[in-house]
Amino acid sequence: MASDGKRLKGLVAATFTPMNLNCEVNLSIIQRYVDYLLHKQNIKNIFVNGTTGEGMSLSIQERKRLAEEWVKHARGKMDNVIVHVGCLSLEDSKDLAGHAASCGADAISAVSPSFIKPSCPDALVMYMKAVASAAPSLPFYYYHIPSLTGVTFPVNDLTGRMKVNIPSFRGVKFSGTNLMDFSLCIHGYRDCDFLFGVDEQLLGALVFGAHGAVGSTYNYLGATTNKMLTAYEEGDVEKARKIQCRIQEFMAFVFALGWGLPEFKNIMSTMSGIDLGPPRLPLTMGCKPEHQEKIRAEMKRLDLV
């Protein structure tokens, strides 16, 4: 990707991590998962071992095996496999970055440490430089998700610092709601890729010039969201707005029930027919089997299936 100068555009599915009933990683269904994304959702890029994939709840060895399996089954089919390598430990992050390069990933990304946090922007940049240097041949994306990390340094400022200090820096997975900061990034650094990570606000990000988007709903709403992208690109903003509003209604329905990541994983299992299993502790499932019909009915009402 970065080596040939291509831009990363379009939708990127943040993949869930398949598990069995004992919450052990289940590698056996990843090939089927890849084929579903390609043929049912028209998704050609994936972001693995991130927030949606419960990456911080996985061991280093589990993350390595998952990266290998996703790369193996996506090779020759998908355009890009981005492996998230962020950890609380710098040495673990470097280890995962080097492994991602060795197993054939197309890019890496890292979130800021969130327990012992960087004290200033330069400290964060130094940390990310060390991570990226472990895989210098791969494009590096900073993963900004302040709601979980508590790290709120303006990305517009960080981007300038990272461009100067990290040779492989390619852009940002921007999972924040500050559209002013996002817009300043895009218009200040036109040679970088800024991938928006708040699915329910994607249309707003497109207006500001988003190059693409990374999100969990693209696992099962990729085909619908691609229609929104096409409508926007063709200048039919009203059609794009209606599609975005339907997606927002569905997400509001889920949030109103107090559901979160475990339930979105269950929705993916329900809609794809691929049993992804339960979440791993400390996450627990609040969605009961009888809720599946409510989910199907709501998605049908909103013309999302």
C-alpha positions as CSV (number, residue, x, y, z in Angstrom):
1,M,0.0,0.0,0.0
2,A,2.4,2.7,1.1
3,S,5.3,1.2,-0.9
4,D,3.4,1.7,-4.1
5,G,2.0,5.1,-3.2
6,K,-1.7,4.1,-3.3
7,R,-4.1,5.9,-1.0
8,L,-6.3,4.0,1.4
9,K,-9.9,4.8,0.6
10,G,-13.4,3.5,1.2
11,L,-14.6,1.3,4.0
12,V,-12.4,-0.7,6.3
13,A,-14.2,-3.2,8.5
14,A,-12.9,-3.4,12.1
15,T,-13.2,-7.1,12.5
16,F,-14.5,-8.9,15.5
17,T,-12.4,-11.7,17.0
18,P,-14.1,-15.1,16.7
19,M,-14.2,-17.1,19.9
20,N,-15.6,-20.4,21.0
21,L,-17.9,-20.9,24.0
22,N,-14.9,-21.0,26.4
23,C,-13.7,-17.6,25.0
24,E,-10.7,-19.2,23.3
25,V,-9.8,-17.6,19.9
26,N,-11.5,-19.5,17.1
27,L,-9.3,-19.3,14.0
28,S,-11.3,-21.9,12.0
29,I,-14.0,-19.5,10.7
30,I,-11.8,-16.6,9.6
31,Q,-11.7,-17.8,6.0
32,R,-15.5,-17.8,5.9
33,Y,-15.6,-14.4,7.6
34,V,-13.3,-12.9,4.9
35,D,-15.5,-14.3,2.1
36,Y,-18.6,-12.9,3.8
37,L,-17.1,-9.4,3.9
38,L,-16.0,-9.6,0.3
39,H,-19.1,-11.1,-1.3
40,K,-21.9,-9.9,0.9
41,Q,-20.7,-6.5,2.1
42,N,-18.3,-5.5,-0.7
43,I,-15.6,-4.8,1.9
44,K,-12.0,-5.0,0.7
45,N,-10.1,-3.6,3.6
46,I,-9.9,-4.9,7.2
47,F,-8.5,-3.6,10.5
48,V,-7.7,-6.4,12.9
49,N,-7.0,-6.7,16.6
50,G,-8.4,-3.3,17.4
51,T,-11.1,-2.2,19.7
52,T,-13.8,-4.1,17.9
53,G,-11.5,-7.2,17.9
54,E,-11.0,-6.9,21.7
55,G,-7.3,-6.6,21.0
56,M,-6.4,-5.3,24.5
57,S,-8.0,-8.4,26.0
58,L,-5.9,-10.8,23.9
59,S,-2.5,-12.2,24.6
60,I,0.4,-11.3,22.4
61,Q,0.5,-14.8,21.0
62,E,-3.2,-14.7,20.3
63,R,-2.8,-11.4,18.4
64,K,0.0,-12.9,16.4
65,R,-1.9,-16.0,15.4
66,L,-4.9,-13.8,14.5
67,A,-2.8,-11.5,12.3
68,E,-1.3,-14.5,10.5
69,E,-4.7,-16.0,9.9
70,W,-6.4,-12.8,8.6
71,V,-3.4,-12.1,6.3
72,K,-3.4,-15.7,5.0
73,H,-7.1,-15.7,4.0
74,A,-7.2,-12.1,2.8
75,R,-4.1,-12.4,0.6
76,G,-5.1,-12.0,-3.1
77,K,-8.7,-11.2,-2.2
78,M,-8.6,-8.0,-0.1
79,D,-6.7,-4.8,-0.8
80,N,-5.4,-4.1,2.7
81,V,-5.0,-5.8,6.1
82,I,-4.1,-3.3,8.7
83,V,-2.9,-4.8,12.0
84,H,-3.4,-2.9,15.2
85,V,-0.3,-3.4,17.4
86,G,-1.0,-0.9,20.2
87,C,-0.3,-2.2,23.8
88,L,0.3,-0.8,27.2
89,S,3.9,-2.0,26.8
90,L,6.2,-0.4,24.2
91,E,8.2,-3.6,23.8
92,D,5.0,-5.6,23.2
93,S,3.9,-3.1,20.6
94,K,7.3,-3.3,18.8
95,D,7.1,-7.1,18.9
96,L,3.7,-7.0,17.3
97,A,4.8,-4.5,14.7
98,G,7.7,-6.6,13.6
99,H,5.5,-9.6,13.5
100,A,2.9,-7.8,11.3
101,A,5.7,-7.0,8.8
102,S,7.0,-10.5,8.8
103,C,3.6,-12.1,8.2
104,G,2.6,-9.9,5.3
105,A,0.3,-7.2,6.7
106,D,-0.2,-4.2,4.5
107,A,0.0,-1.6,7.3
108,I,0.1,-1.2,11.1
109,S,-1.7,1.1,13.5
110,A,-1.3,1.8,17.2
111,V,-3.4,3.4,19.9
112,S,-1.8,5.4,22.7
113,P,-1.0,3.7,26.0
114,S,-3.9,4.5,28.3
115,F,-2.9,3.5,31.8
116,I,0.4,5.4,32.1
117,K,-0.4,8.0,29.5
118,P,2.0,10.2,27.6
119,S,2.6,13.4,29.4
120,C,2.8,15.7,26.4
121,P,2.4,15.4,22.5
122,D,6.1,14.9,22.1
123,A,6.1,11.9,24.4
124,L,3.3,10.3,22.4
125,V,5.2,11.0,19.1
126,M,8.3,9.4,20.5
127,Y,6.4,6.4,21.6
128,M,4.7,6.0,18.2
129,K,8.1,6.5,16.4
130,A,9.5,3.6,18.4
131,V,6.6,1.4,17.4
132,A,6.7,2.3,13.8
133,S,10.5,1.8,13.6
134,A,10.0,-1.9,14.4
135,A,8.3,-2.2,11.0
136,P,9.8,0.5,8.9
137,S,8.6,-0.9,5.6
138,L,4.9,-0.7,6.6
139,P,2.7,2.4,6.5
140,F,1.9,3.5,10.0
141,Y,-1.4,4.9,11.2
142,Y,-1.9,6.6,14.6
143,Y,-5.1,5.4,16.2
144,H,-6.9,8.3,17.9
145,I,-9.8,7.1,20.2
146,P,-9.9,9.6,23.1
147,S,-13.1,8.2,24.6
148,L,-11.2,5.1,25.6
149,T,-7.6,6.3,26.0
150,G,-8.3,9.6,27.7
151,V,-5.5,11.0,25.4
152,T,-6.9,14.2,23.9
153,F,-4.0,16.0,22.2
154,P,-5.3,17.7,19.0
155,V,-4.7,15.4,16.1
156,N,-4.0,18.3,13.8
157,D,-0.9,19.1,16.0
158,L,0.1,15.5,16.3
159,T,0.0,14.9,12.6
160,G,2.6,17.6,11.9
161,R,4.9,16.2,14.6
162,M,4.5,12.6,13.3
163,K,5.2,13.6,9.7
164,V,8.5,15.1,10.8
165,N,9.6,12.3,13.1
166,I,8.1,9.1,11.7
167,P,9.2,8.2,8.1
168,S,6.5,5.6,7.6
169,F,3.7,7.7,9.0
170,R,0.8,7.6,6.5
171,G,-2.2,9.0,8.5
172,V,-4.7,8.6,11.3
173,K,-7.6,6.4,12.2
174,F,-9.7,9.2,13.7
175,S,-12.2,7.7,16.2
176,G,-13.2,11.0,17.8
177,T,-16.2,13.3,17.4
178,N,-14.3,16.6,17.1
179,L,-15.0,17.3,13.4
180,M,-13.2,20.6,13.6
181,D,-9.9,18.9,14.5
182,F,-10.6,16.3,11.8
183,S,-11.2,18.9,9.2
184,L,-8.1,20.8,10.1
185,C,-6.1,17.6,9.6
186,I,-7.5,16.9,6.2
187,H,-7.0,20.4,4.9
188,G,-3.6,20.8,6.5
189,Y,-2.1,17.5,5.4
190,R,-3.4,16.5,2.0
191,D,-0.8,13.8,1.5
192,C,-2.0,11.8,4.5
193,D,-4.9,9.5,4.8
194,F,-7.5,10.3,7.5
195,L,-9.9,7.4,8.1
196,F,-13.0,8.4,10.2
197,G,-14.0,6.0,12.9
198,V,-17.4,7.1,14.2
199,D,-19.8,5.2,12.0
200,E,-22.9,7.2,12.8
201,Q,-21.3,10.5,11.8
202,L,-19.6,9.3,8.6
203,L,-21.5,11.6,6.3
204,G,-20.4,14.7,8.2
205,A,-16.8,13.5,7.9
206,L,-17.2,13.0,4.2
207,V,-18.3,16.6,3.8
208,F,-15.1,17.6,5.5
209,G,-13.1,15.4,3.0
210,A,-12.7,12.0,4.7
211,H,-10.7,9.6,2.6
212,G,-12.2,6.5,4.1
213,A,-13.7,5.1,7.3
214,V,-12.9,2.3,9.7
215,G,-15.8,0.9,11.7
216,S,-17.5,-2.2,13.3
217,T,-20.8,-1.7,11.6
218,Y,-19.2,-2.2,8.2
219,N,-19.0,-5.9,9.0
220,Y,-22.8,-6.2,8.4
221,L,-23.8,-2.7,7.1
222,G,-21.0,-2.4,4.6
223,A,-23.2,-2.8,1.6
224,T,-25.6,-0.2,2.9
225,T,-22.9,2.3,3.8
226,N,-21.2,1.8,0.4
227,K,-24.5,2.9,-1.2
228,M,-24.2,6.1,0.9
229,L,-20.7,6.7,-0.3
230,T,-21.8,6.2,-3.9
231,A,-24.7,8.6,-3.5
232,Y,-22.4,11.2,-1.9
233,E,-19.8,10.8,-4.7
234,E,-22.5,11.3,-7.3
235,G,-23.7,14.5,-5.7
236,D,-27.0,13.0,-4.3
237,V,-26.5,14.4,-0.8
238,E,-30.2,13.9,0.1
239,K,-30.0,10.2,-0.7
240,A,-26.8,9.9,1.3
241,R,-28.4,11.7,4.2
242,K,-31.4,9.4,4.2
243,I,-29.1,6.3,4.3
244,Q,-27.0,7.8,7.1
245,C,-30.2,8.6,9.1
246,R,-31.4,5.0,8.8
247,I,-28.1,3.8,10.1
248,Q,-28.3,6.3,13.0
249,E,-31.8,5.1,13.8
250,F,-30.5,1.5,14.1
251,M,-27.6,2.5,16.2
252,A,-29.8,4.6,18.5
253,F,-32.1,1.5,18.8
254,V,-29.1,-0.5,20.0
255,F,-27.7,2.1,22.3
256,A,-31.2,2.7,23.9
257,L,-31.2,-0.9,25.1
258,G,-27.9,-0.2,26.8
259,W,-26.0,-2.5,24.4
260,G,-22.4,-2.0,23.2
261,L,-19.5,-4.0,21.7
262,P,-20.7,-7.5,22.9
263,E,-24.1,-6.9,21.3
264,F,-22.7,-5.6,18.0
265,K,-20.6,-8.8,17.9
266,N,-23.9,-10.7,18.4
267,I,-25.6,-8.7,15.6
268,M,-22.7,-9.7,13.3
269,S,-23.3,-13.3,14.2
270,T,-27.0,-13.0,13.6
271,M,-26.8,-11.2,10.3
272,S,-23.9,-13.1,8.8
273,G,-24.8,-16.6,10.0
274,I,-21.2,-16.9,11.3
275,D,-21.1,-17.8,15.0
276,L,-18.4,-15.4,16.4
277,G,-19.0,-16.6,19.9
278,P,-19.2,-14.5,23.1
279,P,-17.0,-11.5,24.1
280,R,-14.1,-12.0,26.5
281,L,-14.2,-10.7,30.1
282,P,-14.4,-8.1,31.3
283,L,-17.1,-7.7,28.6
284,T,-20.4,-9.6,29.1
285,M,-23.3,-10.1,26.8
286,G,-26.5,-8.3,27.6
287,C,-28.2,-9.3,24.4
288,K,-30.4,-12.4,25.0
289,P,-31.4,-15.0,22.2
290,E,-34.9,-13.6,22.0
291,H,-33.5,-10.2,21.1
292,Q,-32.2,-11.5,17.8
293,E,-35.7,-11.3,16.3
294,K,-36.0,-7.7,17.5
295,I,-32.7,-6.9,15.8
296,R,-33.8,-8.5,12.5
297,A,-37.2,-6.7,12.6
298,E,-35.6,-3.3,13.2
299,M,-33.1,-3.8,10.4
300,K,-35.8,-4.9,8.1
301,R,-38.0,-1.9,9.1
302,L,-35.1,0.4,8.3
303,D,-34.3,-1.4,5.0
304,L,-30.8,-2.3,6.2
305,V,-31.0,-6.0,5.1
